[in-house]
Amino acid sequence: DMSAYADDSGFLSETGNVDCGVTDSNSHCPTSYGNHHGNVPVCPIDSRLQNHRRRRQLLALLAIASTISLFSDTSYLPIFAIFQPAFFLAYFRACSRSNIHWCTKYIGGWIVYSVCRAFPASDYFYNDNRIVAYVLGLAVIFFVYGAVMIAATLQCRVWLKDDARVASSLDADGNVEANGGLLSSRDNGLSEDTPRERQDTPMTPTTTLDVSPKAQPSNHMSKPSILDRPNVSPLIFPILFTTIYQLLFRFSPIGGAGNPAMGLSQVFGLRQVVSVLGEIFLVFWIGWLSSIIVGVGFILGGGGWFDNFINGILNKLCICIKGNDSTTHLEQEKSKIPRFHLYTFYFVTFFMFVYGSARELVGRGMYLQPIQTWSTTQAGRSPLRVSCLTRVESSTDAIIKRTNERLASGDDLIVWSEAAVSENVALTPDLFDWENSGNARAVVVPTSFKKTENDGLVYNTMEIMQNGLVIAQYSKNRPVPVMEPDVLGGKSPPQSYGVTFTPLASSPSDDDASNDREPLNLATSMAICFDFDFPYLFRQASNSDLVIGASWYWASIGNSFWNHNIFRAIENGFTMIKCAEEGITGGVDPYGRTLVAIPSLMNEVHVMEIPVQKGITTFYSILGWAFGWICVFLSPLMLFLLMLERIRKECIWVCCRRHNYSDIPPIVSP
């Protein structure tokens, strides 16, 4: 397949033939052309037939990847979200080998992918504010996919450069030359896999070069850079892919919402790895998997089984081209992934599943432990009785009354959903009936808006109150863009506060268990809704035993964000309890196991028994959080090396032309 050379040299005409001016007398296609690649045989098959096939291939990849994007809601169908980047990379791999106008194939594919990925979020269309929020989300998606497109193109260009280097290092018999891969005047670019009809093609140069050079260029000029090494080059896309999302996690207005790893919290074998290197490592793993799949050739579009499968379907649908099987199918392209690199990926993936499975079983039936000792049961520990009170529309008195009722019933923890009091009401501990509480150490966590120094702006806050005192207060750090235009973000991230609970003893000492309580000291933190989508906010809360969250969702995103919030509990090793309106109310233990999950709406009260254990120290909370920033550091270094390699190749080319060398290395623009 010599289209890669033709594309880069600019010798393809609009019809797809090589415009070199020399044609075979028996056919209407040229036999060879002379350029800086040397004398390269062309037209092993009809080029127009080849170009038509590549256009069809691009459309098939685009259609399949777009369909996956439409159904790639990362909560309900995480498997689609995993493989979507692979098809995205495969599409641009095919683009790099096609002579279709760059605007059509790159910009067109980028727009189609972005629109299809944004479509699942169309449930924002309910009022004016949400339409604006949707447009903002669409803009972020376009930006992200544009950056991913650039990363995919760089990866494919390095592979294309590798193709050119391999071709240039072969002599007429398909053997590697001793001059280090420089293309000599006798090279024809053929390998032992080249069909016989291509090998018999006569070589007729169209230009005359002085083949008596004054000196030969040194061998070191053709040596590949570190990024061109087969064991390193497949990591270009995953590192750039990870860098994009790491910067989004930290600086974008939506944080980690919508990232491809978002739904993997439901894949038990994989989700535990975030306790080591965080959610961002799963993003890296997805990018690495995409590079492996495309590099091995499964959906490469260069004669792989998927490529031939697509051709078969299109032929069955009569969307076919003339020609027999020998002209409509290319020979299988060799893998870009060396065996050592492939085995490394297999080992890392195997370790992820083994580690994840073992961690899932810790304290829950492992080594044939009886069910009474499982940490997710109430046996052997004192669970907290938790009640969730969702917003009562335009009625502050109603939710305060319900809170006093739950205090009288002896609840340990009473949590309001986000912005349960939207009116400008100053909430004070005096509003609650502490004297008639059935639990002397009951904790109430109300939510409200508080005025700021800036006129028209408020803080979205939640407080921990106990025995008529305010123990702690927290303001939402990351308000939802557009949806909360009048909310000012808090300055302090979630922090731990010592709170003593007095739950009912699991094994009462007498018949009257109502007064038999035991103290439970827990380091407690708070966070509100969108804060859970920003991993960096919880680094100071990693020493917490319990994180209390309040949320207010809409439409269908409540379940998606609940699944995503599970990663925060696994990363930092704390128990998470959430009270949500139009979302999921419940609890998650430090291993990400769901203790309680209840769909909740406005004007509801939910009472739960949730066992809370001491927090677990994770590697992520100590050092693992730095993995994403390592990728961020490596990305500009890789881009610099790619640019340096391009400059070096250009210098070699100019030097060879100036000194009239016959051996001129190929130049493939990254």
C-alpha positions in Angstrom: 0.0 0.0 0.0 1.9 3.0 -1.3 -0.8 5.6 -0.7 1.0 6.7 2.5 3.9 7.8 0.3 1.7 9.4 -2.3 -0.2 11.3 0.3 2.8 12.8 2.0 4.6 13.7 -1.2 1.6 15.5 -2.7 1.7 13.5 -5.9 -1.9 12.3 -5.8 -4.2 14.0 -8.4 -7.9 14.6 -7.9 -8.7 11.3 -9.6 -6.6 9.4 -7.1 -3.8 8.5 -9.6 -0.2 9.4 -9.1 0.4 12.5 -11.1 3.9 11.9 -12.3 3.6 12.2 -16.0 4.9 8.7 -16.8 2.4 5.9 -17.6 2.6 2.4 -18.8 1.7 1.9 -22.4 -0.9 -0.8 -21.6 -2.6 1.0 -18.8 -3.6 4.4 -17.8 -1.6 4.5 -14.6 2.1 5.4 -14.0 4.6 2.8 -13.4 6.8 4.7 -11.1 7.8 8.2 -10.1 10.9 9.8 -8.8 11.0 12.0 -5.7 12.8 12.1 -2.4 11.4 8.7 -1.5 13.4 7.2 -4.3 11.9 5.3 -7.3 8.7 3.8 -5.9 6.4 1.4 -7.9 2.8 2.5 -8.0 -0.5 1.3 -9.2 -0.3 -2.3 -7.8 -4.0 -2.0 -8.0 -6.2 0.6 -9.6 -5.8 3.7 -7.5 -9.3 5.0 -8.1 -10.6 1.7 -6.9 -8.3 2.0 -3.8 -9.5 5.5 -3.1 -13.1 4.5 -3.4 -12.5 1.7 -1.0 -10.8 4.0 1.5 -13.7 6.5 1.4 -16.1 3.7 2.0 -13.9 2.5 4.9 -13.9 6.0 6.5 -17.7 6.2 6.2 -18.1 2.8 7.8 -15.8 3.7 10.8 -17.5 7.0 11.2 -21.0 5.4 11.2 -20.0 2.8 13.7 -18.2 5.2 16.1 -21.0 7.7 15.9 -23.6 5.0 16.8 -21.4 4.0 19.8 -21.2 7.7 20.8 -25.0 8.0 20.7 -25.3 5.1 23.2 -22.1 5.8 25.2 -23.8 7.1 28.3 -21.0 6.2 30.7 -23.3 5.1 33.5 -25.6 2.7 31.7 -23.3 1.4 28.9 -19.7 1.7 30.1 -18.5 -0.9 27.6 -19.4 1.6 24.8 -17.5 4.4 26.5 -14.5 2.1 26.7 -14.3 1.3 23.0 -15.4 4.6 21.7 -11.9 6.1 21.8 -10.6 3.0 19.9 -13.0 3.7 17.0 -12.1 7.3 17.2 -8.4 6.5 16.8 -9.2 3.9 14.1 -11.0 6.6 12.1 -8.1 9.0 12.2 -5.7 6.1 11.4 -7.7 5.6 8.2 -7.7 9.3 7.6 -3.9 9.4 7.7 -3.9 6.8 4.9 -6.5 8.5 2.7 -6.1 11.3 0.1 -9.5 12.8 0.9 -9.3 16.5 1.6 -8.2 17.1 5.2 -11.1 19.4 5.9 -13.6 16.8 4.9 -12.2 13.9 6.8 -10.8 15.5 9.9 -13.2 18.4 10.5 -16.2 16.4 9.4 -15.3 13.5 11.6 -14.7 15.8 14.6 -18.1 17.5 14.2 -20.0 14.3 13.8 -18.3 12.7 16.8 -18.9 15.7 19.0 -22.5 16.1 18.1 -23.2 12.4 18.6 -21.5 12.3 22.0 -23.4 15.4 23.2 -26.8 13.9 22.1 -27.2 11.6 25.2 -27.2 14.8 27.4 -30.2 16.2 25.5 -32.4 15.9 28.6 -31.1 19.3 29.6 -33.7 20.8 27.3 -36.3 21.8 29.9 -35.9 25.5 30.5 -33.8 28.3 29.3 -31.0 27.9 31.9 -30.5 24.3 31.0 -30.4 25.0 27.3 -27.6 27.4 27.9 -25.9 24.8 30.2 -26.3 22.3 27.4 -24.7 24.6 24.9 -21.8 25.1 27.3 -21.4 21.4 27.7 -21.5 21.0 23.9 -18.7 23.6 23.6 -16.6 21.6 26.1 -17.2 18.4 24.2 -16.1 20.1 20.9 -12.9 21.3 22.6 -12.2 17.9 24.2 -12.8 16.0 21.0 -10.7 18.5 19.0 -7.8 17.9 21.4 -8.3 14.1 21.2 -8.3 14.4 17.4 -4.9 16.0 17.5 -3.6 13.3 19.9 -5.0 10.6 17.6 -3.5 12.2 14.5 0.0 12.5 16.1 -0.2 8.8 17.1 -1.1 7.8 13.6 1.6 10.0 12.0 4.2 8.3 14.1 2.9 4.9 12.9 2.9 6.2 9.3 6.5 7.4 9.8 7.3 3.9 11.0 5.8 2.5 7.8 8.0 4.7 5.7 11.1 3.9 7.7 10.5 0.1 7.4 9.9 0.5 3.6 13.0 2.5 3.2 15.2 0.0 5.0 14.4 -2.8 2.5 16.4 -3.6 -0.6 15.0 -5.1 -3.8 14.9 -8.5 -2.3 13.1 -7.4 0.9 16.2 -7.5 3.1 17.3 -4.8 5.5 20.1 -2.8 4.2 23.4 -2.2 6.0 23.3 1.5 5.7 20.8 1.8 8.6 17.6 2.2 6.5 18.6 5.0 4.1 16.9 4.6 0.8 19.5 4.1 -2.0 19.2 4.4 -5.7 18.6 0.7 -6.2 15.8 0.5 -3.6 12.3 -0.1 -4.8 10.4 -0.2 -1.4 9.3 -3.8 -1.8 9.2 -6.5 0.9 8.9 -10.2 0.8 5.1 -9.8 1.4 4.7 -7.8 -1.8 2.6 -9.6 -4.4 4.4 -10.9 -7.4 2.6 -8.6 -9.8 4.0 -5.6 -7.9 7.5 -7.0 -7.8 7.5 -7.4 -11.6 6.6 -3.7 -12.1 9.3 -2.0 -14.1 11.2 0.8 -12.5 11.4 3.8 -14.7 12.7 6.9 -13.0 11.4 10.2 -14.2 14.3 12.3 -12.9 18.1 11.9 -13.2 20.2 12.2 -10.1 24.0 12.2 -9.8 24.6 8.8 -8.3 28.3 9.4 -7.5 28.1 11.2 -4.2 31.1 12.9 -2.7 30.4 11.3 0.6 27.8 9.2 2.3 25.7 10.5 5.2 26.4 8.9 8.5 24.2 6.1 9.7 23.1 7.9 12.9 21.0 10.3 10.9 18.4 7.5 10.2 18.2 6.2 13.7 14.7 6.6 15.1 14.1 8.9 18.1 12.8 7.5 21.4 9.2 8.1 20.3 9.7 6.1 17.2 10.8 3.0 19.1 8.1 0.3 18.8 7.8 -0.2 22.5 7.3 3.5 23.1 5.3 4.8 20.2 2.0 3.2 21.2 2.0 5.2 24.4 1.8 8.6 22.6 -2.0 8.5 22.4 -2.8 7.3 25.9 -0.4 9.9 27.5 -1.9 12.8 25.5 -5.4 11.4 26.1 -4.7 11.3 29.8 -3.3 14.8 29.8 -6.4 16.2 28.2 -8.7 14.7 30.9 -6.3 15.5 33.8 -6.4 19.2 32.8 -10.2 18.9 32.6 -10.4 17.3 36.0 -8.6 20.2 37.5 -9.4 23.3 35.5 -12.6 22.8 33.4 -16.0 23.9 34.6 -17.4 20.4 34.5 -14.5 18.5 36.1 -14.5 14.7 35.5 -18.2 14.7 34.4 -18.6 12.7 31.2 -15.1 11.2 31.0 -14.8 7.8 29.5 -14.0 6.1 32.8 -17.1 7.5 34.5 -19.2 4.4 34.4 -16.4 1.9 35.3 -17.4 2.3 39.0 -19.8 -0.6 38.3 -17.1 -2.9 36.9 -15.9 -4.4 40.2 -12.7 -5.8 38.8 -11.5 -2.5 37.4 -12.7 0.1 39.8 -10.5 -0.8 42.7 -7.4 0.4 40.8 -8.4 4.0 41.6 -7.3 3.4 45.2 -3.8 3.2 43.8 -3.6 5.7 40.9 -7.0 7.3 40.8 -9.7 7.6 38.3 -7.3 9.2 35.8 -5.5 5.9 35.5 -8.6 4.3 34.1 -8.7 7.1 31.5 -5.1 6.2 30.7 -5.9 2.5 30.5 -8.8 3.2 28.1 -6.4 5.3 25.9 -3.8 2.5 26.1 -6.4 -0.1 25.2 -7.4 2.0 22.1 -3.8 2.2 21.0 -3.4 -1.5 21.4 -6.6 -2.4 19.5 -5.8 -0.1 16.6 -2.1 -0.8 16.6 -2.6 -4.6 16.5 -4.9 -4.1 13.5 -8.2 -5.3 14.8 -9.9 -2.2 13.4 -7.0 -0.6 11.7 -8.6 -0.3 8.3 -5.5 -1.6 6.5 -6.6 -5.1 5.6 -7.5 -6.3 9.2 -10.4 -8.6 9.9 -12.7 -5.7 10.9 -11.8 -3.9 7.6 -12.7 -7.0 5.6 -15.8 -7.5 7.7 -17.1 -4.0 6.8 -16.3 -4.6 3.2 -18.3 -7.9 3.3 -21.3 -6.1 4.8 -21.2 -3.3 2.3 -20.9 -5.7 -0.6 -23.9 -7.7 0.7 -25.9 -4.4 0.7 -24.9 -3.9 -2.9 -22.8 -0.9 -1.9 -20.0 -2.5 -3.8 -17.2 -1.6 -6.2 -16.1 -3.5 -9.3 -13.3 -5.9 -9.0 -12.6 -9.3 -7.6 -11.5 -10.2 -4.1 -7.9 -9.7 -4.9 -8.5 -6.0 -5.6 -11.1 -5.2 -3.0 -9.1 -6.6 -0.1 -5.6 -5.6 0.9 -3.1 -7.9 2.4 -3.1 -8.0 6.2 -1.1 -5.1 7.7 1.5 -5.9 10.2 0.9 -5.0 13.8 2.4 -1.8 15.2 2.6 -3.2 18.7 5.7 -5.4 19.5 5.2 -8.5 21.5 6.9 -7.1 24.6 4.7 -4.1 24.7 1.6 -6.2 24.2 2.6 -8.6 27.0 3.1 -5.6 29.3 -0.4 -4.4 28.6 -1.8 -7.9 29.3 0.1 -8.0 32.6 -1.1 -4.6 33.8 -4.7 -5.5 32.9 -4.4 -8.9 34.6 -3.0 -7.2 37.7 -5.8 -4.7 37.7 -8.5 -7.4 37.7 -6.6 -9.6 40.3 -6.0 -6.7 42.6 -9.5 -5.4 42.2 -11.1 -8.8 42.8 -9.1 -9.4 46.0 -9.8 -5.9 47.3 -13.5 -6.4 46.7 -13.5 -9.5 48.8 -11.5 -8.1 51.8 -13.8 -8.3 54.8 -16.6 -9.8 52.8 -16.5 -13.5 52.7 -12.8 -13.8 51.8 -11.1 -16.9 53.2 -14.5 -18.4 54.0 -15.3 -15.8 56.7 -18.9 -16.1 58.1 -21.4 -13.5 56.9 -21.7 -12.2 60.4 -18.2 -10.7 60.2 -18.7 -8.9 56.8 -18.2 -5.2 57.1 -21.3 -4.5 55.0 -23.6 -6.1 57.5 -24.8 -4.5 60.8 -23.6 -7.5 62.9 -20.7 -6.7 65.1 -20.9 -2.9 64.7 -23.3 -0.1 65.4 -24.9 1.3 62.3 -26.0 4.9 62.1 -29.7 5.6 61.6 -29.6 8.2 58.9 -32.6 10.1 57.6 -32.7 12.1 54.3 -35.1 15.0 54.0 -35.6 16.4 50.5 -36.8 19.9 49.7 -40.3 20.9 50.4 -41.2 23.5 47.8 -41.7 27.0 49.2 -42.1 25.7 52.8 -39.2 26.1 55.2 -41.4 25.4 58.2 -42.4 22.0 56.8 -38.9 20.7 56.5 -38.0 22.0 60.0 -41.0 20.2 61.4 -40.0 17.0 59.8 -36.5 17.4 61.2 -37.8 17.8 64.7 -39.9 14.6 64.2 -36.8 12.7 63.2 -34.9 14.1 66.2 -37.7 12.8 68.5 -37.5 9.4 66.9 -33.8 9.1 67.9 -32.0 9.3 64.5 -28.2 9.6 64.6 -27.8 11.7 61.5 -30.4 13.9 59.7 -29.3 15.3 56.3 -31.1 17.7 54.0 -30.8 17.6 50.2 -29.0 20.4 48.5 -30.6 23.9 48.8 -33.5 22.5 50.8 -34.2 26.0 51.9 -34.1 28.3 48.9 -35.6 31.2 50.7 -33.4 33.9 52.3 -33.8 32.4 55.8 -31.1 32.4 58.4 -30.9 28.9 59.8 -29.7 28.7 63.4 -29.6 25.8 65.8 -32.4 27.4 67.8 -34.9 26.3 65.1 -34.6 22.6 66.1 -36.0 20.9 69.2 -32.9 19.5 70.8 -34.5 19.1 74.2 -37.0 16.5 73.0 -34.5 14.6 70.9 -34.5 10.8 71.4 -30.7 10.9 70.9 -28.6 13.4 72.9 -25.8 13.3 70.3 -28.0 13.6 67.2 -26.5 15.5 64.3 -28.4 17.7 61.9 -26.9 18.8 58.6 -29.2 21.5 57.0 -28.5 23.1 53.7 -29.3 26.7 52.6 -28.1 29.8 50.9 -26.1 32.4 52.8 -25.4 36.0 51.7 -21.9 37.0 50.7 -20.1 40.4 50.7 -21.0 40.8 47.0 -24.5 42.0 46.3 -26.7 39.4 44.5 -24.4 36.5 45.2 -24.8 33.7 47.8 -23.0 30.7 49.2 -24.5 27.3 48.8 -23.8 25.9 52.3 -24.3 23.0 54.6 -23.6 22.9 58.3 -23.1 20.3 61.0 -25.2 21.1 64.1 -25.2 19.1 67.4 -26.6 20.0 70.8 -27.6 23.4 69.7 -24.2 24.3 68.4 -22.7 24.7 64.9 -19.7 22.4 64.7 -18.7 23.0 61.1 -19.8 24.9 58.0 -18.9 24.2 54.3 -19.7 26.2 51.1 -19.9 24.5 47.7 -16.6 25.0 45.9 -17.7 24.2 42.4 -21.2 25.6 41.5 -22.7 24.2 38.3 -21.9 26.5 35.4 -24.9 28.5 34.2 -27.3 26.6 36.4 -26.1 28.5 39.5 -25.2 31.9 38.2 -25.8 33.6 41.6 -23.8 31.1 43.6 -20.2 32.1 44.6 -17.8 29.2 45.0 -16.4 28.5 48.4 -12.6 29.0 49.1 -12.0 26.1 51.4 -12.1 22.5 50.1 -13.7 19.7 52.2 -11.9 19.3 55.6 -12.3 16.8 58.4 -14.0 17.6 61.7 -14.2 15.4 64.8 -17.9 14.4 65.4 -19.1 11.9 68.1 -22.2 9.9 67.3 -24.1 7.7 69.7 -25.8 5.0 67.7 -27.8 2.2 69.3 -25.6 -0.7 70.4 -25.8 -3.7 68.1 -25.7 -5.9 71.2 -27.7 -4.2 74.0 -26.7 -5.1 77.5 -30.3 -5.2 78.8 -33.9 -5.6 77.6 -34.3 -1.8 77.2 -32.2 -1.2 74.2 -33.6 2.3 73.6 -31.1 3.9 76.0 -28.1 1.5 75.3 -25.9 3.6 73.1 -22.2 3.5 72.4 -20.0 6.5 71.3 -18.6 6.4 67.8 -16.0 9.1 67.0 -15.7 9.8 63.3 -13.7 12.3 61.3 -16.4 13.9 59.2 -16.3 16.0 56.1 -19.0 17.6 53.9 -19.3 18.2 50.1 -22.1 19.4 47.9 -23.2 17.8 44.6 -20.8 18.9 41.8 -17.9 19.0 44.2 -17.7 15.2 43.9 -16.8 15.4 40.2 -13.5 17.1 41.1 -11.0 14.6 42.5 -8.5 17.2 43.7 -11.0 18.7 46.2 -10.9 15.6 48.4 -7.2 15.4 49.0 -7.5 17.2 52.3 -10.5 15.0 53.2 -8.6 11.8 52.6 -8.2 11.2 56.3 -11.9 11.3 56.8 -14.0 8.4 58.0 -17.3 9.8 56.8 -18.2 12.3 54.0 -21.7 13.7 54.0 -23.0 14.9 50.7 -26.1 16.8 49.6 -27.2 17.0 46.0 -30.0 18.3 43.7 -30.1 16.7 40.3 -32.5 16.8 37.4 -33.7 14.5 34.6 -31.6 11.4 34.3 -28.1 12.5 35.4 -28.7 11.7 39.1 -27.9 8.0 38.6 -24.8 8.7 36.4 -23.3 11.1 39.0 -24.1 8.7 41.8 -22.0 6.0 40.1 -19.2 8.6 39.4 -19.2 9.7 43.1 -18.3 6.2 44.1 -14.8 6.8 42.8 -14.2 9.5 45.5 -15.0 7.0 48.2 -12.6 4.4 46.7 -9.8 6.8 46.0 -9.7 8.3 49.6 -11.0 5.3 51.6 -14.0 6.9 53.3 -17.7 6.0 53.8 -19.9 8.3 51.7 -23.5 9.2 52.7 -25.6 11.2 50.2 -29.0 12.8 50.4 -30.2 13.8 46.9 -33.3 15.3 45.3 -34.1 13.7 41.9 -31.1 11.4 42.3 -29.8 8.5 44.4 -29.9 8.7 48.2 -27.7 6.1 50.0 -24.3 5.1 51.3 -21.1 3.6 50.0 -18.3 2.0 52.0 -14.6 2.7 51.5 -14.3 -0.1 49.0 -17.0 1.4 46.8 -19.6 -1.2 47.7 -23.2 0.2 47.8 -24.7 -0.1 51.2 -28.0 1.7 50.4 -29.3 3.2 47.2 -32.8 4.7 47.0 -34.1 6.9 44.1 -35.5 10.0 45.8 -37.6 12.9 44.7 -38.8 16.2 46.1 -40.8 16.2 49.4 -39.7 12.8 50.6 -38.2 11.3 53.8 -36.0 8.3 53.7 -34.6 6.5 56.8 -31.6 4.1 56.4 -29.4 2.0 58.6 -25.8 2.5 57.4 -22.8 0.9 59.0 -19.8 3.3 59.0 -16.3 2.0 59.5 -13.0 3.8 60.0 -11.4 5.3 57.0 -8.8 3.4 55.0 -5.4 4.9 53.9 -4.9 4.5 50.2 -1.8 4.9 48.0 -3.7 7.4 45.9 -4.2 9.7 48.9 -0.5 9.6 49.6 1.2 9.7 46.1 -1.1 8.1 43.5 -2.8 11.4 42.7 0.5 12.5 40.9 0.0 10.0 38.1 -2.1 12.4 36.0 0.4 15.2 36.4 3.2 12.9 35.3 1.4 12.5 32.0 0.9 16.3 31.8 4.6 16.7 32.2 5.4 14.1 29.6 3.1 15.5 26.9 4.9 18.8 26.1 8.2 16.8 26.2 6.7 14.4 23.6 5.5 17.3 21.4 9.0 18.8 21.6 10.6 15.6 20.5 8.2 15.2 17.6 8.9 18.7 16.5 12.7 18.2 16.9 12.4 15.0 14.8 10.7 16.9 12.1 13.3 19.6 12.0 16.1 17.0 12.0 14.6 15.2 9.0 14.2 18.4 7.1 17.9 19.3 7.8 19.0 15.8 6.6 17.0 16.3 3.4 18.4 19.7 2.7 21.9 18.4 3.5 21.6 15.4 1.2 20.3 17.6 -1.7 23.0 20.1 -1.2 25.8 17.5 -1.3 24.1 15.5 -4.0 23.8 12.3 -2.0 22.1 9.4 -3.7 20.9 8.0 -0.4 18.2 10.2 0.9 16.0 9.2 3.9 12.3 9.5 3.5 10.5 12.4 5.2 7.1 11.8 6.7 5.6 14.8 8.4 4.3 14.0 12.0 
